[in-house]
Amino acid sequence: WRLQGYVPQPTNAPKVFLHEASLAPGDAPNELKMVMRTSQYEKEGQPLDPPRAFSTISHDQGKTWTPAAPEPDLWNSVSKAFYGLSQTGQHLYVYSDGPARSRMALRYKLQPPAGPWSEEKTFYDSAAKNSYPTLIEHAPGEFYCVWDSGTADRARTHIRFGKLRIPSPTR
């Protein structure tokens, strides 16, 4: 691995603690987009108000990045999420819901090409702590998923496996 660049802090806004990003092709040709977990810069571990993911774009294969910017439609309460591009052409965002560190359910949103993010949908909800979703697409719109799970009181006691099928985008 070789360091290519860094993500500048937001312009005209308070600093944000940016970490644990997911990387995928963006909306334009030769564009990379990272969507990042966030928390307050001065109070690491405390959610932003409102709790939102931030993103950054590169047009030169990751050598330089735009300043981090909020993703108003993407929830993030101090928890790693998954962001990717499906073979169906849709972006997918899978995240832990609820207040910071609650992480009880996994929800997801879809974004068709050049369209807005969908309403929140439920992927997995068991009244137990669930976090760190990781997905891989094995067929167009069909994903294998793995994440850590626990009980209502204790995180990370299990590793779970599931499947997520997303509908083809409407045109």
Sequence and secondary structure as in RCSB ss.txt:
>XXXX:A:sequence
WRLQGYVPQPTNAPKVFLHEASLAPGDAPNELKMVMRTSQYEKEGQPLDPPRAFSTISHDQGKTWTPAAPEPDLW
NSVSKAFYGLSQTGQHLYVYSDGPARSRMALRYKLQPPAGPWSEEKTFYDSAAKNSYPTLIEHAPGEFYCVWDSG
TADRARTHIRFGKLRIPSPTR
>XXXX:A:secstr
          SSS  EEEEEEEEEE SSTT EEEEEEEEESSSTTS  SS EEEEEEESSTTSS    EEEEEEE
 SS   EEEE TTS EEEEEE SSTTT  EEEEEEE TTS     EEEEE SS EEEEEEEEEETTEEEEEEEE 
 SS S SEEEEEEEE      
